[in-house]
């Protein structure tokens, strides 16, 4: 089954700090929901743009999208 990477974009001087903090909340959400996948992270694109992400199974993408409201998504390739 395909996996989908839900992505939140953060911009500005505090982007990296904000994305790191957002990842903490994503991990907490996965624990509360007892979700089987535990793939989260953040990526620094440049000094003014950082992303936080969460990976879900494609069948669960709509549910997570509607609750967590990511900015965008892409197919996850590991």
ABEGO torsion letter per residue (X at the ends): XBBBBBBBBBBEAAAAAAAAAAAAAAAAAAAAAGBABABBEBBBABAABBBBBBBBBAAAAAAAAAAAGBABBBBBBX
